[in-house]
Amino acid sequence: MTKTTDFTKMFQDMMGNMPMDMTLFENAFKSQAAMNEKLAKVALEAVENTVEVSTKWTKDTLAKVGDITAAKKDPADYSKAMTEFASAQADLMAENLAAFAEIAKKMQNETVELMLSASKDMGAEATAAVKKATDEVTKAAKKATQTAK
């Protein structure tokens, strides 16, 4: 009968002989978690500011609606109230859209800063990891060469 080769032992031996430092993976996970926390903070701050602008806009609009719904003596006053309301809404819209644009701009700047910072950190970590791995592989190769002699 044919016997199937059990590669499990061979792979375990092979992986056991290869230097593997799990701290690199742990550090990468910690860095990613910290980055996600910072990005979430930026996003939540932007959402909070957006809600504040929207709430203020709504309150201002509702205050102006009160002027429209008030009873008027002259029918022309209704037309005047609607014109003033429309004008006030145009001003509010311009003001609030500018506020939303500022929030978006701030969020974009903070995100870019975080990404640049993260890329610098990852570059430094990658360089250190490659150097460490190279040193370990060199040591393992020297060890293997010496035992083969």
N, C-alpha and C positions, 0 to 999 in steps of 0.2 A: 504494500500500500504506500501511497505517497504521503509524505508528512509535510504539512504546511509550515512554512518558516514563521516563527514568532518574532516579529519585528519590535515588539514592545521592549524587550530587554535591550536590543541594539539601540533603539532610540533613547531609552533611559540612560544608557551608558554614554551615548553621544552628547546628550543634553547635559549630563552631569560633568562631562569634561569641558564643556564650553563655559567660559565665565559669564555669569548673568547677575547683574546687580539690579534688584527690584526697586531700589531707592529711586532710580531714574523714573520708573513708572509712577511711584508714589508722589514724587515731586511734581511730575507732569500733571497728575490728577489734582494736587493741591493748587498748582498754578492756575489750572483751568477753572477750578471752583472759585478761586479768588477773582479771576477775571469775570466770570459769570455774575458774581455778587456785585462787582463794580458796575457792570453793564445794566444789571437789574435796577441798581440804585439810580442810575442816570435815567432809565426809562420811567421808573416810578415818579421821579421828580418831575419829568416832563408831563406825565399824565396828571399829576397833582396840579401843576401850573395851568394846564389846559382846562381842567375842571373849574379852577378858580375864574379863568377868563370867561368860560361859558356861563357860569353862574352869574357873574357880574353882568354879562350881556343880557341874560334873561331877565334879571331884576330891573335893569335899566329899561328894557323893552316893555315890561309889565307896568312900570311907572308911567311910561308914555301912553300906554293903552288907556290908563285911567283918564287922561285928558281927552281922549277921543270919545269915550263913553259918557262923559259928563253931559248933562242936558244943556242945550244952548237956546238962547232966546231967538236969535236970528238964524235962518237956514244957511246963510253964507258963512256963519261961524263953524259949521260942520266941515265945509270945504276947507276953510283955513286950518282947522285942527288936523284934518287929514294931510294937508300939504306940510304942515309943521312936523307931523309924525313921520312922513316919508323922508323929509330932510334929516330929521334926527336919526332915523334908521340908517340912512346912507353914511352919516358921520360915524355912528356906532360901528357899522360894518367895517369901514376903513380902519378905525381905531383897533378893533378886535382882531381883524385879519393881520394887522401889523404886529399885534401882541402874539398871535399864533406863530407868525414867521420868526419872531425873536426866540420863542421857545424852541422851535425846530432848529434854528441856527445854533443855539446854545447846546442842544442835545447832539447835534452833528459834530460840533467842535470837541465836546467832551468825549464822544465816541472815538473820533480820530486820535485824540491824545491817548486814550486807553489802548487803542490798537498799536500805535507807534511804540508806546511803552512796553506793551506785551511782546512786540516783535523784537525789540532790543533784548528783553529778558530771555526770550526763547533762543535768540542767537547766541547769547552768552552761555545758556544752559546746554545748547547743542554742541558748542565748541568744547565745553568742559566734558560732556559725555563722550564725545568722539575721542578726545585725548585720553580719558580714563579707559575707554574700551580698547584703544590702540595699545596702551601700556599693558593692559591685562592680556591681550592676545599675544603681544610680544613675549611677555613672561611665560605664557602657556606654550608658545612655540619653542622658546629656549628650553623649557622643561622637557617637552616632548623630544627635542633633538638630543638632549643630554641622556635621557633614558633609552633612546634608540641606539646610542653608541655602545 
